[in-house]
Amino acid sequence: MSIALELDDVHKSFGETKIIRGANLAVRSGERVAIIGPNGAGKSTMFHLISGRLHPTSGQIRLRGEAIGGLRPHEVYRRGLARSFQITNVFQKLTTFQNLQCAALWSLGYRYSLWHRLIGLKDVRERAEQVLEQIGLTARRDTEANLLSYAELRALEIGITISGGAEVIMLDEPTAGMSRHESDAALALIRKVSVGKTLLVVEHDMGVVFGLADKIGVLVYGQMIAFDTPENIRGNPKVQEAYLGAVEAQERTA
């Protein structure tokens, strides 16, 4: 199985402050990988580096063998990597369906075309209809995004992420702020939409992490201290000491 996404000795500093300190990661095509770690470990910074919002101080980031470190976000996206954010980021005054249509435009070859009307683009309409059904928002097709519930907005953002046809999907805390019922629904949705794709997800909900991931990477103080199957991560003494023990203790007292 080929490597879809690779980090090779990646460093990121802000002045004298070192955030990512020699991170290494190799995600195979079709794998679902969760990145966990304590607050301040550098998880969001790592996502920003991969998606082009930040540039590495040193080291290499490769997408299907092609160096992408230093590219801008839209250039990374055009090479087949899409991401969502911790904070929902959609067109609030457009409908659910229109948001999905906009997300599909570039991958279907329309670029910055100003003379095409969305209503007349059959392939864009069909892609949006397909994704709308996948994310379970058919009944909210013509609802403006600002009228959706929080869980529906998160589902729409996942839909926007996959509408462009990216082969590698990155989701940043997709279940943050959700109830257990909403998290379970989001987990089922992520499983469904990531079939046949490579998934990298940052998530604090251990139920979601262990219910979704083929591999788990543990990031602590900007370094990947472990990368293994969920079973091996759960029993790893270094991981227990650095993160999982504290999480389990919090859950027992919650």
C-alpha positions, 0 to 999 in steps of 0.5 A: 500500500502506497504512502498518501501523506508523509511528514519527515523530520518536520519542525515549526518555530515561532521565533525562539518558541519551538512548537513542532520538534522533528515530527515524523508520520507516514499515513498509507492510502486508505488508512484512517489515522487519529492524532491525539495529545494533550492541549498545547501538543501542536496538533492544530499547528501540524494540521496548519502545516499540512494544509498550507496555512503555515509553512514548516521551518524545516523538514518535508511534507509530502502528498503522494510523494510530492513535496507540499510544504510551503504551498498555499492552502488552495494549492494543497487543495488542488493536489487532492487534500481537503480539511475542515476546521475546529470552528465551523466555516461555511457560507452562512447565507447560502443554502445547504445545497448551494454550499455543496455546489460551491465546494464541487466547482473547482474539482469539476473543472469550472475554476473561477468561471463567472459566466456559468450559472450553478443551476445549469451545471448538471455535474455540479448539481449531481455531485452536490445531490450525492453528498447531500444524501451522504451527510443526511441533510436532504431534508435541509437542502434549501435551508440557509446554513445559518439556520442549521443546528450545530450538529447539522453545520458540522455535517455540512462542513464534512460534506463541503470537505468531501465535495471537492473529491479530495483523496486525503481528508483532514478533520479537525475535532469534528465532534467538538461540542457535541452530545454523546448522541450527536458524536455517535451520529458524526462517527457513523457519518465520518466512517461512511464518507471516508470509505476509499479515502485517506483520513487524518483526524484530530479528536479529543473524544477517545470513544470516537478515536478508538471507534474510528482509527486504524492507527493512532499517532500521539503528539506530545510537545511537538513530537510523535511519541507513538504511532500504532494500532489502537490496541497497542496505543492503549497499552503503551506505557509512554502514552499512558504516562503522557496522555491517556491516563490523564484523560481516563482520570478526567472521564471518571471524575466527570 
